[in-house]
């Protein structure tokens, strides 16, 4: 069980970055409207800080959150994103208004950076948490699309979650500025070892010519993926100054050719972003507010998109079948 403690800590470090002084972990206790979050554990300065029975607590965490396929969905927030009517609320609302996806919220782990325990913990959100302490300036994970705040998943910000994969748990990391509309697992091949969304998709889902966007990243537990993550982490030294998505883009050919890693790149027709989308609700599974600077801009465009999705859900099949069902553009970022 000691190895399990270390494994989850490695995964949290990967998501939040080693610079975080402490983090909180929550999971939804209910997928229904008004769902509550339950605090499971905390880390302080890299040291696990469970209560009386750490082994039992961690085992309960993984068992409670994982689905029947041992998959955990994870996202991360900072103080601004967890505030009322901010990105976390929109993210959770998309599960409730999506097509048969509300059950995924029961397998969602929300990781929150903090420096101190907040004065109040609202029932509607994990916490109002301050951004983490940084030891040194951290590069943004995708240049020009994220404002400073919580360190995002990245190889330059912490160890890879190889130990967690060794435990036999798969994970799907999703940025909190992604709305879910349909079940994204329907678009994922069971033959893939790793599945990533795409900034640009050129037609062949297994071609490393596609450009990855690791804000939506699924990894299946296996020895092969453990080795691939170790190689990904080690490649930072060969590409100094590049964030983790750029490093993956540099080594993806090698991972496929020499390690036999099957990387599936998701079609932007289904798993879209503000950078690249087909503007059709009939084919849309997820939408990422990438290529969009500033929290206000993200909230405006994602909020409008979610409102139009609700109207789309009220359409009958005949209305939907008449052709592409488009949303209104332009927004602040989305076009």
PyMOL commands that set and color helices and strands:
alter all, ss='L'
color gray80, all
select helices_A, chain A and resi 2-16+54-65+79-82+87-97+102-107+155-157+162-166+184-187+223-239+244-259+295-313+317-321
alter helices_A, ss='H'
color red, helices_A
select strands_A, chain A and resi 22-28+37-44+47-48+71-77+108-114+170-174+178-180+194-200+211-219+263-265+271-273+286-288
alter strands_A, ss='S'
color yellow, strands_A
deselect
rebuild
show_as cartoon
